[in-house]
């Protein structure tokens, strides 16, 4: 990551962490909810959706997490508001591919700045937690979503996270 991209990444993470959008918000009329937990670092979020006619009309989240998980959740809520359920699912898969498998950042707009998380493999689960909770909320799942079903990042022999 070059210096300009790193600076922008840090600026976006800090801004969304300090001023998370749609935080502590359970939109009136929301009927889709999910809860997630990252046992590695104790990040925990709930996502609330109000979906009408197949479109995410409003979204909010609550909980506590590190700067990366909070910023990712904040950016996520801005990105999905007004999208159809199918577009939201596609966005989840695109962001998950970007972060977990180092896929391309095409058609992600501002979310492409999350590529910076790949520089810190141990933080990928932090950045993906809210997205997994969003995906579970689309299904209105009642179980607690965990980041532990994802493959662990590669660790060279002799190095342990």
N, CA, C and O atoms as a DFTB+ gen file, in Angstrom:
644 C
 N C O
     1  1       0.862      -1.163       0.000
     2  2       0.000       0.000       0.000
     3  2       0.908       1.226       0.000
     4  3       1.816       1.330       0.825
     5  1       0.661       2.161      -0.932
     6  2       1.501       3.352      -0.965
     7  2       1.085       4.308       0.151
     8  3       0.055       4.112       0.796
     9  1       1.886       5.332       0.369
    10  2       1.681       6.249       1.488
    11  2       0.348       6.979       1.400
    12  3      -0.331       7.141       2.414
    13  1      -0.043       7.426       0.198
    14  2      -1.319       8.123       0.038
    15  2      -2.495       7.212       0.358
    16  3      -3.438       7.627       1.032
    17  1      -2.445       5.973      -0.120
    18  2      -3.519       5.022       0.143
    19  2      -3.576       4.677       1.620
    20  3      -4.661       4.584       2.193
    21  1      -2.411       4.485       2.247
    22  2      -2.366       4.186       3.681
    23  2      -2.966       5.341       4.486
    24  3      -3.726       5.114       5.428
    25  1      -2.627       6.569       4.118
    26  2      -3.158       7.741       4.829
    27  2      -4.673       7.813       4.690
    28  3      -5.375       8.088       5.663
    29  1      -5.181       7.565       3.478
    30  2      -6.617       7.588       3.259
    31  2      -7.300       6.476       4.046
    32  3      -8.354       6.693       4.644
    33  1      -6.705       5.286       4.048
    34  2      -7.238       4.161       4.809
    35  2      -7.332       4.529       6.288
    36  3      -8.377       4.345       6.912
    37  1      -6.251       5.042       6.840
    38  2      -6.239       5.397       8.258
    39  2      -7.252       6.497       8.564
    40  3      -7.930       6.456       9.590
    41  1      -7.350       7.479       7.670
    42  2      -8.294       8.577       7.852
    43  2      -9.740       8.070       7.850
    44  3     -10.541       8.464       8.698
    45  1     -10.068       7.203       6.901
    46  2     -11.427       6.654       6.817
    47  2     -11.754       5.802       8.037
    48  3     -12.844       5.916       8.598
    49  1     -10.822       4.950       8.451
    50  2     -11.054       4.098       9.621
    51  2     -11.270       4.965      10.862
    52  3     -12.206       4.736      11.627
    53  1     -10.415       5.947      11.056
    54  2     -10.553       6.817      12.233
    55  2     -11.858       7.603      12.200
    56  3     -12.533       7.718      13.223
    57  1     -12.224       8.145      11.037
    58  2     -13.458       8.924      10.932
    59  2     -14.680       8.065      11.233
    60  3     -15.539       8.468      12.017
    61  1     -14.767       6.891      10.622
    62  2     -15.931       6.033      10.844
    63  2     -15.931       5.427      12.247
    64  3     -16.996       5.088      12.763
    65  1     -14.776       5.285      12.866
    66  2     -14.731       4.789      14.237
    67  2     -15.174       5.880      15.214
    68  3     -15.943       5.614      16.138
    69  1     -14.698       7.082      15.014
    70  2     -15.047       8.187      15.921
    71  2     -16.488       8.657      15.729
    72  3     -17.146       9.065      16.686
    73  1     -16.966       8.597      14.509
    74  2     -18.311       9.071      14.173
    75  2     -19.051       8.008      13.364
    76  3     -19.367       8.227      12.194
    77  1     -19.328       6.865      13.977
    78  2     -19.971       5.792      13.206
    79  2     -21.366       6.198      12.741
    80  3     -22.173       6.720      13.511
    81  1     -21.623       5.947      11.474
    82  2     -22.917       6.250      10.897
    83  2     -23.901       5.137      11.251
    84  3     -23.555       3.956      11.268
    85  1     -25.125       5.545      11.531
    86  2     -26.216       4.608      11.839
    87  2     -25.942       3.755      13.075
    88  3     -26.461       2.644      13.187
    89  1     -25.129       4.266      14.003
    90  2     -24.774       3.554      15.232
    91  2     -25.847       3.791      16.292
    92  3     -26.472       4.850      16.335
    93  1     -26.046       2.802      17.133
    94  2     -27.056       2.831      18.188
    95  2     -28.425       3.128      17.595
    96  3     -29.227       3.878      18.152
    97  1     -28.655       2.520      16.464
    98  2     -29.896       2.776      15.745
    99  2     -30.601       1.457      15.447
   100  3     -30.052       0.568      14.797
   101  1     -31.809       1.360      15.931
   102  2     -32.702       0.268      15.564
   103  2     -33.857       0.956      14.854
   104  3     -34.786       1.440      15.501
   105  1     -33.806       1.003      13.522
   106  2     -34.784       1.796      12.773
   107  2     -36.223       1.425      13.111
   108  3     -36.544       0.245      13.255
   109  1     -37.089       2.429      13.238
   110  2     -38.502       2.130      13.469
   111  2     -39.028       1.214      12.370
   112  3     -38.781       1.442      11.185
   113  1     -39.744       0.191      12.772
   114  2     -40.309      -0.749      11.808
   115  2     -39.334      -1.812      11.334
   116  3     -39.667      -2.602      10.451
   117  1     -38.128      -1.847      11.909
   118  2     -37.178      -2.878      11.475
   119  2     -37.685      -4.247      11.916
   120  3     -38.171      -4.426      13.033
   121  1     -37.558      -5.192      11.016
   122  2     -38.048      -6.540      11.296
   123  2     -37.000      -7.598      11.027
   124  3     -37.246      -8.781      11.262
   125  1     -35.843      -7.202      10.543
   126  2     -34.758      -8.141      10.273
   127  2     -33.608      -7.787      11.205
   128  3     -33.139      -6.649      11.233
   129  1     -33.161      -8.780      11.967
   130  2     -32.127      -8.541      12.976
   131  2     -31.167      -9.728      13.009
   132  3     -31.535     -10.856      12.680
   133  1     -29.954      -9.452      13.408
   134  2     -28.997     -10.536      13.645
   135  2     -27.949     -10.042      14.635
   136  3     -27.752      -8.841      14.821
   137  1     -27.296     -10.993      15.254
   138  2     -26.310     -10.736      16.302
   139  2     -25.042     -11.503      15.953
   140  3     -25.106     -12.667      15.558
   141  1     -23.881     -10.848      16.098
   142  2     -22.619     -11.516      15.797
   143  2     -21.556     -11.238      16.833
   144  3     -21.594     -10.234      17.545
   145  1     -20.602     -12.158      16.900
   146  2     -19.551     -12.080      17.913
   147  2     -18.254     -12.624      17.339
   148  3     -18.245     -13.675      16.699
   149  1     -17.162     -11.911      17.567
   150  2     -15.827     -12.360      17.179
   151  2     -15.108     -12.760      18.468
   152  3     -14.618     -11.890      19.188
   153  1     -15.034     -14.056      18.774
   154  2     -14.442     -14.492      20.034
   155  2     -12.950     -14.222      20.152
   156  3     -12.407     -14.248      21.256
   157  1     -12.286     -13.966      19.049
   158  2     -10.847     -13.704      19.099
   159  2     -10.557     -12.356      19.757
   160  3      -9.605     -12.230      20.526
   161  1     -11.384     -11.346      19.454
   162  2     -11.102     -10.021      20.015
   163  2     -12.311      -9.412      20.731
   164  3     -12.279      -8.246      21.124
   165  1     -13.371     -10.199      20.897
   166  2     -14.566      -9.784      21.628
   167  2     -15.383      -8.674      20.964
   168  3     -16.153      -8.000      21.647
   169  1     -15.238      -8.467      19.658
   170  2     -16.124      -7.552      18.946
   171  2     -17.506      -8.190      18.914
   172  3     -17.639      -9.400      18.728
   173  1     -18.534      -7.363      19.099
   174  2     -19.894      -7.880      19.122
   175  2     -20.846      -6.820      18.574
   176  3     -20.846      -5.677      19.031
   177  1     -21.655      -7.211      17.592
   178  2     -22.575      -6.278      16.959
   179  2     -23.937      -6.912      16.719
   180  3     -24.067      -8.128      16.583
   181  1     -24.952      -6.046      16.672
   182  2     -26.281      -6.405      16.206
   183  2     -26.560      -5.498      15.009
   184  3     -26.207      -4.319      15.016
   185  1     -27.188      -6.054      13.997
   186  2     -27.589      -5.289      12.816
   187  2     -29.102      -5.369      12.719
   188  3     -29.698      -6.429      12.906
   189  1     -29.717      -4.219      12.420
   190  2     -31.165      -4.118      12.297
   191  2     -31.495      -3.553      10.918
   192  3     -30.904      -2.562      10.488
   193  1     -32.436      -4.185      10.235
   194  2     -32.825      -3.758       8.892
   195  2     -34.328      -3.525       8.819
   196  3     -35.125      -4.242       9.424
   197  1     -34.681      -2.507       8.065
   198  2     -36.077      -2.317       7.665
   199  2     -36.102      -2.507       6.156
   200  3     -35.600      -1.679       5.395
   201  1     -36.697      -3.610       5.750
   202  2     -36.771      -3.955       4.332
   203  2     -38.225      -3.831       3.893
   204  3     -39.126      -4.407       4.502
   205  1     -38.435      -3.070       2.827
   206  2     -39.768      -2.917       2.255
   207  2     -39.674      -3.142       0.754
   208  3     -38.809      -2.584       0.079
   209  1     -40.573      -3.965       0.247
   210  2     -40.608      -4.256      -1.187
   211  2     -39.249      -4.696      -1.729
   212  3     -38.866      -4.329      -2.840
   213  1     -38.527      -5.484      -0.934
   214  2     -37.249      -6.024      -1.379
   215  2     -36.100      -5.030      -1.374
   216  3     -35.055      -5.296      -1.968
   217  1     -36.274      -3.875      -0.706
   218  2     -35.236      -2.837      -0.661
   219  2     -34.913      -2.522       0.797
   220  3     -35.815      -2.394       1.625
   221  1     -33.612      -2.396       1.110
   222  2     -33.173      -1.999       2.452
   223  2     -33.471      -0.507       2.588
   224  3     -32.728       0.336       2.085
   225  1     -34.557      -0.200       3.267
   226  2     -34.971       1.189       3.439
   227  2     -34.181       1.880       4.547
   228  3     -33.896       3.075       4.469
   229  1     -33.831       1.105       5.585
   230  2     -33.070       1.684       6.690
   231  2     -32.267       0.577       7.353
   232  3     -32.627      -0.598       7.291
   233  1     -31.186       0.971       7.978
   234  2     -30.273       0.025       8.615
   235  2     -29.596       0.716       9.791
   236  3     -29.330       1.917       9.756
   237  1     -29.329      -0.053      10.813
   238  2     -28.597       0.466      11.956
   239  2     -27.819      -0.661      12.608
   240  3     -28.056      -1.841      12.348
   241  1     -26.879      -0.268      13.468
   242  2     -26.124      -1.282      14.193
   243  2     -25.819      -0.774      15.586
   244  3     -25.823       0.428      15.849
   245  1     -25.554      -1.720      16.468
   246  2     -25.158      -1.397      17.833
   247  2     -24.198      -2.459      18.311
   248  3     -24.119      -3.546      17.739
   249  1     -23.472      -2.140      19.361
   250  2     -22.509      -3.078      19.903
   251  2     -21.196      -2.388      20.180
   252  3     -21.126      -1.164      20.293
   253  1     -20.158      -3.190      20.286
   254  2     -18.837      -2.666      20.600
   255  2     -17.783      -3.460      19.852
   256  3     -17.886      -4.676      19.695
   257  1     -16.783      -2.751      19.401
   258  2     -15.705      -3.412      18.686
   259  2     -14.514      -2.489      18.524
   260  3     -14.543      -1.324      18.918
   261  1     -13.486      -3.032      17.945
   262  2     -12.279      -2.252      17.685
   263  2     -12.561      -1.230      16.590
   264  3     -13.644      -1.217      16.004
   265  1     -11.586      -0.383      16.321
   266  2     -11.749       0.674      15.324
   267  2     -12.073       0.104      13.948
   268  3     -12.922       0.646      13.240
   269  1     -11.413      -0.973      13.564
   270  2     -11.640      -1.543      12.235
   271  2     -13.040      -2.136      12.128
   272  3     -13.716      -1.920      11.122
   273  1     -13.488      -2.872      13.128
   274  2     -14.815      -3.478      13.039
   275  2     -15.909      -2.416      13.080
   276  3     -16.898      -2.522      12.356
   277  1     -15.745      -1.402      13.912
   278  2     -16.737      -0.325      13.989
   279  2     -16.779       0.458      12.683
   280  3     -17.858       0.761      12.173
   281  1     -15.620       0.783      12.144
   282  2     -15.567       1.528      10.885
   283  2     -16.173       0.715       9.747
   284  3     -16.912       1.256       8.924
   285  1     -15.873      -0.559       9.696
   286  2     -16.417      -1.411       8.647
   287  2     -17.943      -1.479       8.753
   288  3     -18.637      -1.422       7.738
   289  1     -18.466      -1.601       9.974
   290  2     -19.915      -1.633      10.181
   291  2     -20.548      -0.315       9.746
   292  3     -21.596      -0.307       9.100
   293  1     -19.921       0.780      10.096
   294  2     -20.424       2.094       9.720
   295  2     -20.461       2.267       8.205
   296  3     -21.463       2.712       7.645
   297  1     -19.361       1.911       7.550
   298  2     -19.289       2.010       6.092
   299  2     -20.321       1.085       5.438
   300  3     -20.925       1.434       4.424
   301  1     -20.510      -0.084       6.023
   302  2     -21.474      -1.049       5.506
   303  2     -22.879      -0.460       5.513
   304  3     -23.605      -0.577       4.525
   305  1     -23.272       0.178       6.628
   306  2     -24.633       0.708       6.706
   307  2     -24.860       1.780       5.650
   308  3     -25.940       1.853       5.063
   309  1     -23.866       2.599       5.407
   310  2     -24.007       3.619       4.355
   311  2     -24.139       2.975       2.979
   312  3     -24.898       3.444       2.130
   313  1     -23.397       1.906       2.773
   314  2     -23.357       1.272       1.455
   315  2     -24.633       0.521       1.107
   316  3     -25.005       0.468      -0.065
   317  1     -25.319      -0.065       2.092
   318  2     -26.459      -0.921       1.761
   319  2     -27.797      -0.195       1.770
   320  3     -28.767      -0.693       1.199
   321  1     -27.869       0.960       2.401
   322  2     -29.139       1.673       2.466
   323  2     -29.593       2.032       1.052
   324  3     -28.859       2.660       0.289
   325  1     -30.812       1.622       0.721
   326  2     -31.370       1.894      -0.600
   327  2     -31.110       0.802      -1.625
   328  3     -31.623       0.868      -2.742
   329  1     -30.324      -0.195      -1.264
   330  2     -30.031      -1.305      -2.177
   331  2     -31.112      -2.381      -2.032
   332  3     -31.755      -2.506      -0.990
   333  1     -31.289      -3.141      -3.095
   334  2     -32.197      -4.280      -3.007
   335  2     -31.534      -5.357      -2.146
   336  3     -30.331      -5.313      -1.888
   337  1     -32.330      -6.306      -1.715
   338  2     -31.791      -7.414      -0.933
   339  2     -30.738      -8.155      -1.759
   340  3     -29.684      -8.519      -1.239
   341  1     -31.018      -8.376      -3.024
   342  2     -30.062      -9.085      -3.886
   343  2     -28.775      -8.281      -4.052
   344  3     -27.690      -8.859      -4.000
   345  1     -28.863      -6.978      -4.251
   346  2     -27.668      -6.133      -4.360
   347  2     -26.873      -6.153      -3.052
   348  3     -25.643      -6.141      -3.061
   349  1     -27.586      -6.183      -1.941
   350  2     -26.932      -6.235      -0.631
   351  2     -26.178      -7.546      -0.464
   352  3     -25.049      -7.559       0.025
   353  1     -26.798      -8.642      -0.866
   354  2     -26.112      -9.943      -0.800
   355  2     -24.873      -9.951      -1.696
   356  3     -23.824     -10.463      -1.306
   357  1     -24.996      -9.388      -2.887
   358  2     -23.856      -9.316      -3.801
   359  2     -22.732      -8.469      -3.202
   360  3     -21.555      -8.801      -3.340
   361  1     -23.101      -7.385      -2.545
   362  2     -22.105      -6.537      -1.902
   363  2     -21.408      -7.288      -0.769
   364  3     -20.190      -7.192      -0.617
   365  1     -22.173      -8.034       0.023
   366  2     -21.573      -8.856       1.074
   367  2     -20.523      -9.793       0.471
   368  3     -19.395      -9.866       0.958
   369  1     -20.902     -10.507      -0.593
   370  2     -19.971     -11.459      -1.209
   371  2     -18.745     -10.748      -1.784
   372  3     -17.632     -11.265      -1.681
   373  1     -18.928      -9.586      -2.379
   374  2     -17.803      -8.841      -2.953
   375  2     -16.838      -8.376      -1.869
   376  3     -15.622      -8.484      -2.030
   377  1     -17.376      -7.857      -0.764
   378  2     -16.516      -7.402       0.333
   379  2     -15.830      -8.594       0.992
   380  3     -14.646      -8.526       1.321
   381  1     -16.562      -9.675       1.182
   382  2     -15.970     -10.869       1.791
   383  2     -14.833     -11.399       0.920
   384  3     -13.773     -11.764       1.429
   385  1     -15.055     -11.438      -0.382
   386  2     -14.019     -11.897      -1.321
   387  2     -12.808     -10.954      -1.275
   388  3     -11.661     -11.402      -1.278
   389  1     -13.076      -9.663      -1.234
   390  2     -12.007      -8.671      -1.173
   391  2     -11.124      -8.880       0.053
   392  3      -9.897      -8.850      -0.044
   393  1     -11.751      -9.090       1.197
   394  2     -10.999      -9.180       2.446
   395  2     -10.450     -10.573       2.728
   396  3      -9.310     -10.708       3.173
   397  1     -11.230     -11.589       2.480
   398  2     -10.823     -12.942       2.848
   399  2      -9.953     -13.635       1.817
   400  3      -9.077     -14.428       2.160
   401  1     -10.198     -13.333       0.561
   402  2      -9.471     -14.036      -0.497
   403  2      -8.664     -13.112      -1.387
   404  3      -8.182     -13.509      -2.447
   405  1      -8.527     -11.884      -0.944
   406  2      -7.773     -10.877      -1.696
   407  2      -8.289     -10.725      -3.120
   408  3      -7.520     -10.601      -4.072
   409  1      -9.608     -10.739      -3.236
   410  2     -10.230     -10.523      -4.542
   411  2     -10.111      -9.068      -4.965
   412  3      -9.581      -8.240      -4.225
   413  1     -10.602      -8.763      -6.153
   414  2     -10.509      -7.401      -6.679
   415  2     -11.472      -6.455      -5.960
   416  3     -12.466      -6.885      -5.376
   417  1     -11.160      -5.165      -6.015
   418  2     -11.992      -4.150      -5.374
   419  2     -12.874      -3.451      -6.393
   420  3     -13.156      -2.260      -6.260
   421  1     -13.309      -4.180      -7.407
   422  2     -14.095      -3.515      -8.446
   423  2     -15.539      -3.328      -8.011
   424  3     -16.122      -4.174      -7.334
   425  1     -16.092      -2.208      -8.416
   426  2     -17.481      -1.838      -8.148
   427  2     -17.801      -1.714      -6.663
   428  3     -18.950      -1.905      -6.265
   429  1     -16.813      -1.401      -5.842
   430  2     -17.062      -1.252      -4.413
   431  2     -17.068       0.200      -3.950
   432  3     -17.392       0.479      -2.795
   433  1     -16.716       1.117      -4.826
   434  2     -16.718       2.528      -4.441
   435  2     -15.853       2.776      -3.228
   436  3     -14.718       2.305      -3.149
   437  1     -16.410       3.533      -2.266
   438  2     -15.662       3.880      -1.046
   439  2     -15.227       2.658      -0.250
   440  3     -14.235       2.711       0.477
   441  1     -15.961       1.560      -0.384
   442  2     -15.619       0.344       0.359
   443  2     -14.282      -0.246      -0.078
   444  3     -13.694      -1.046       0.650
   445  1     -13.800       0.135      -1.246
   446  2     -12.528      -0.411      -1.720
   447  2     -11.370      -0.017      -0.804
   448  3     -10.311      -0.644      -0.844
   449  1     -11.559       1.005       0.011
   450  2     -10.509       1.398       0.955
   451  2     -10.256       0.283       1.971
   452  3      -9.191       0.239       2.587
   453  1     -11.222      -0.613       2.149
   454  2     -11.044      -1.741       3.071
   455  2      -9.936      -2.694       2.628
   456  3      -9.531      -3.567       3.396
   457  1      -9.441      -2.538       1.402
   458  2      -8.305      -3.365       0.986
   459  2      -7.130      -3.175       1.931
   460  3      -6.286      -4.062       2.057
   461  1      -7.067      -2.028       2.593
   462  2      -5.997      -1.767       3.553
   463  2      -5.961      -2.773       4.688
   464  3      -4.902      -3.007       5.271
   465  1      -7.088      -3.365       5.009
   466  2      -7.145      -4.363       6.085
   467  2      -6.294      -5.576       5.732
   468  3      -5.767      -6.247       6.620
   469  1      -6.161      -5.856       4.452
   470  2      -5.374      -7.028       4.044
   471  2      -3.920      -6.915       4.478
   472  3      -3.218      -7.923       4.545
   473  1      -3.459      -5.707       4.774
   474  2      -2.097      -5.519       5.280
   475  2      -1.955      -6.075       6.700
   476  3      -0.844      -6.294       7.182
   477  1      -3.084      -6.298       7.354
   478  2      -3.111      -6.785       8.736
   479  2      -3.993      -8.032       8.804
   480  3      -5.140      -7.940       9.243
   481  1      -3.491      -9.191       8.383
   482  2      -4.320     -10.405       8.274
   483  2      -5.106     -10.758       9.533
   484  3      -6.210     -11.295       9.440
   485  1      -4.563     -10.468      10.690
   486  2      -5.277     -10.799      11.925
   487  2      -6.509      -9.924      12.123
   488  3      -7.343     -10.225      12.977
   489  1      -6.641      -8.843      11.347
   490  2      -7.766      -7.924      11.499
   491  2      -8.887      -8.169      10.482
   492  3      -9.919      -7.499      10.520
   493  1      -8.684      -9.119       9.585
   494  2      -9.698      -9.394       8.561
   495  2     -11.018      -9.786       9.217
   496  3     -12.076      -9.343       8.771
   497  1     -10.979     -10.597      10.253
   498  2     -12.205     -11.009      10.929
   499  2     -12.898      -9.818      11.571
   500  3     -14.125      -9.780      11.654
   501  1     -12.117      -8.848      12.025
   502  2     -12.698      -7.628      12.583
   503  2     -13.508      -6.902      11.512
   504  3     -14.629      -6.457      11.756
   505  1     -12.925      -6.793      10.333
   506  2     -13.567      -6.057       9.244
   507  2     -14.757      -6.801       8.660
   508  3     -15.670      -6.169       8.130
   509  1     -14.772      -8.131       8.742
   510  2     -15.859      -8.896       8.119
   511  2     -17.014      -9.189       9.073
   512  3     -18.088      -9.590       8.623
   513  1     -16.824      -9.002      10.371
   514  2     -17.869      -9.376      11.325
   515  2     -19.214      -8.733      10.992
   516  3     -20.211      -9.440      10.845
   517  1     -19.259      -7.428      10.875
   518  2     -20.537      -6.750      10.625
   519  2     -21.174      -7.229       9.323
   520  3     -22.397      -7.323       9.219
   521  1     -20.343      -7.526       8.341
   522  2     -20.855      -8.009       7.058
   523  2     -21.508      -9.378       7.208
   524  3     -22.538      -9.646       6.589
   525  1     -20.916     -10.246       8.028
   526  2     -21.524     -11.554       8.289
   527  2     -22.847     -11.385       9.047
   528  3     -23.812     -12.109       8.802
   529  1     -22.875     -10.424       9.964
   530  2     -24.102     -10.175      10.711
   531  2     -25.176      -9.624       9.764
   532  3     -26.342     -10.007       9.857
   533  1     -24.786      -8.738       8.869
   534  2     -25.724      -8.229       7.861
   535  2     -26.309      -9.374       7.042
   536  3     -27.522      -9.447       6.846
   537  1     -25.457     -10.255       6.572
   538  2     -25.914     -11.387       5.764
   539  2     -26.893     -12.255       6.562
   540  3     -27.894     -12.722       6.020
   541  1     -26.604     -12.466       7.834
   542  2     -27.514     -13.240       8.690
   543  2     -28.824     -12.486       8.905
   544  3     -29.888     -13.101       8.965
   545  1     -28.755     -11.157       9.022
   546  2     -29.973     -10.358       9.205
   547  2     -30.876     -10.452       7.984
   548  3     -32.100     -10.461       8.114
   549  1     -30.280     -10.522       6.800
   550  2     -31.085     -10.669       5.581
   551  2     -31.916     -11.944       5.628
   552  3     -32.989     -12.024       5.029
   553  1     -31.404     -12.943       6.350
   554  2     -32.106     -14.212       6.514
   555  2     -32.889     -14.253       7.821
   556  3     -33.583     -15.228       8.111
   557  1     -32.769     -13.176       8.612
   558  2     -33.408     -13.061       9.921
   559  2     -33.043     -14.238      10.823
   560  3     -33.884     -14.773      11.545
   561  1     -31.771     -14.628      10.764
   562  2     -31.287     -15.751      11.565
   563  2     -31.249     -15.389      13.041
   564  3     -30.950     -14.251      13.404
   565  1     -31.551     -16.351      13.878
   566  2     -31.592     -16.131      15.315
   567  2     -30.325     -16.593      16.036
   568  3     -30.111     -16.245      17.198
   569  1     -29.482     -17.378      15.350
   570  2     -28.253     -17.840      15.981
   571  2     -27.245     -16.685      16.050
   572  3     -27.392     -15.682      15.351
   573  1     -26.242     -16.837      16.883
   574  2     -25.191     -15.827      16.977
   575  2     -24.148     -16.142      15.914
   576  3     -23.568     -17.227      15.893
   577  1     -23.927     -15.187      15.046
   578  2     -22.972     -15.337      13.952
   579  2     -21.565     -15.200      14.527
   580  3     -21.314     -14.332      15.364
   581  1     -20.664     -16.045      14.084
   582  2     -19.286     -15.997      14.541
   583  2     -18.347     -15.897      13.348
   584  3     -18.645     -16.399      12.265
   585  1     -17.230     -15.255      13.555
   586  2     -16.221     -15.156      12.502
   587  2     -15.334     -16.387      12.469
   588  3     -14.467     -16.491      11.601
   589  1     -15.523     -17.300      13.368
   590  2     -14.621     -18.449      13.471
   591  2     -14.828     -19.509      12.407
   592  3     -14.043     -20.454      12.339
   593  1     -15.849     -19.393      11.578
   594  2     -16.013     -20.368      10.497
   595  2     -15.123     -20.029       9.312
   596  3     -14.977     -20.840       8.397
   597  1     -14.521     -18.833       9.316
   598  2     -13.631     -18.449       8.224
   599  2     -12.273     -19.113       8.428
   600  3     -11.870     -19.355       9.566
   601  1     -11.565     -19.408       7.343
   602  2     -10.237     -19.977       7.501
   603  2      -9.301     -18.986       8.166
   604  3      -9.376     -17.783       7.914
   605  1      -8.434     -19.488       9.003
   606  2      -7.462     -18.626       9.665
   607  2      -6.457     -18.094       8.643
   608  3      -6.157     -18.768       7.658
   609  1      -5.933     -16.876       8.880
   610  2      -4.946     -16.349       7.945
   611  2      -3.674     -17.190       7.979
   612  3      -3.368     -17.822       8.989
   613  1      -2.948     -17.194       6.891
   614  2      -1.700     -17.948       6.801
   615  2      -0.694     -17.412       7.807
   616  3      -0.489     -16.202       7.910
   617  1      -0.079     -18.303       8.535
   618  2       0.953     -17.953       9.494
   619  2       2.191     -18.772       9.139
   620  3       2.129     -20.001       9.135
   621  1       3.307     -18.122       8.844
   622  2       4.526     -18.887       8.535
   623  2       4.907     -19.781       9.703
   624  3       4.607     -19.455      10.852
   625  1       5.571     -20.916       9.428
   626  2       5.980     -21.821      10.505
   627  2       6.789     -21.094      11.558
   628  3       7.674     -20.297      11.245
   629  1       6.475     -21.378      12.802
   630  2       7.196     -20.771      13.913
   631  2       6.572     -19.476      14.397
   632  3       6.925     -18.989      15.471
   633  1       5.647     -18.904      13.626
   634  2       4.967     -17.680      14.039
   635  2       3.525     -18.029      14.376
   636  3       2.846     -18.705      13.604
   637  1       3.069     -17.572      15.514
   638  2       1.693     -17.843      15.916
   639  2       1.017     -16.533      16.203
   640  3       1.636     -15.613      16.738
   641  1      -0.264     -16.435      15.850
   642  2      -0.983     -15.185      16.104
   643  2      -1.146     -14.932      17.590
   644  3      -1.729     -13.922      17.984
